[in-house]
Amino acid sequence: QVQLVESGGGLVQPGGSLRLSCAASGSFFGRMGWYRQAPGKQRELVATITRDRSTNYADSVKGRFTISRDNAKNTVDLQMTSLKPEDTAVYYCHARRIAGDLDYWGQGTQVTVSS
């Protein structure tokens, strides 16, 4: 059974930093990443990373966020710096299973950037 478990969300002041972590289990995964959904908005890509660590970032987070992964542990992290109020959202971990190209999602973790 595939599971994605996220941790690390919370409340932070503008300009602050947070690190999100996601532990995936139950299969082998290709592309992994983070998406976010703010109230009243569609879910959007934040960053993705492949098994060979090729990365892709949304323009809005380039230079501020860094995605990384540990293939042996099936984990993917998102280091967020210089956070802005507009980064406030529920952040979801995503993983694509290599067998069958199936997509899996975590339960989401809230990130709130506010003074």
N, C-alpha and C positions, 0 to 999 in steps of 0.2 A: 504494500500500500504506500503510495507516494504521499509524503508530507512535507510542507514548507513551513518552518516556524521562524517568525521574525522577532526581533528584539531591538531595543535601543531608541525608540521614539520618546518624545517628551516635550516639555516646554523650554524654550530657550529665547534669550533676548536677541534682538537684531544685531548682526555682527558676530554672533556666537557660532559654536560648532556642535555637531552631533554625529555619532556614528551609528548607522543601522547595520544589523547583521541578520543573515538568513541562513538557516541550516536546512538543507534538503536531504531527504532520505527516501529509500525505497526503489531507486533506479539510478541510471546514469544519465547525465544531462549535458546537452550541448549548450546553446545560448542560455544565459541567465541574465537577470537584470532587475531593475527597479522601475516601477511606474507610480504615478500619484494621481489622486483625485481630490480636487478642492470642492467645497460645497457649491452645487449648481453648475459644475463644469464636468466635462467628459474626462475619463481617465486618459492620462498622457504619459508618453515615454519620458523617463528621466535619464537612464543610462543602461546600456547592455554590454555584456562581455562574453566572448566565445571561449571555448576550451583552450585555444591557443592565445587567449588574452588580448584579442583584438577588441577595441572598445568603441562605443558610439555614445555621444552625449547630446541631449537637447541643447539648443543654443543658449537657452536661459540659464543653464547651470555650468556651461563650459568655463573652466578656470577656477571654479569654486568647489565642485564635487569631484570625487575620485572613486571609481568603482574598482574592486579587486575581487579575486576569487582564489579558493584553494581547492584544486580538483580532487586531491586525496580525501579531503574532509567534506566535499560537496557543500561548501559554504560560499556565499557571496556577500561582500560588505559594501557599504556606501559611506564614504567619509564626506561629510558636508561641512563646509566652512563659509564664512561671510554670509551667514543666513539672512534672508530678507523676509519681511512679513508675507510677501507673495509666495514664499516657499511653503506656507502653511497648507497642509493637506494630509490625507491618509495615504501612506506610502505602502505599496504592495510589492512583494517579492514575486518574481516570475521565473519559471524554469521550463525549458522545452526538453521533454524526454527524447533521447536519441532514437529509441525504438518506437516507430510510429509517428514521430513528430507531434506528440501530444503536449498540450500546454497545461501547466499547473500554476496555481496562485496561492499565495499565503493569505492569512486572514486580515492583514493590514495592520499598520501601526501608525498612530497619530503623531504628527509633528506640528507643533504650534510655535510660531515665531512672533513674539509679542513682548513689548516692554510693560 
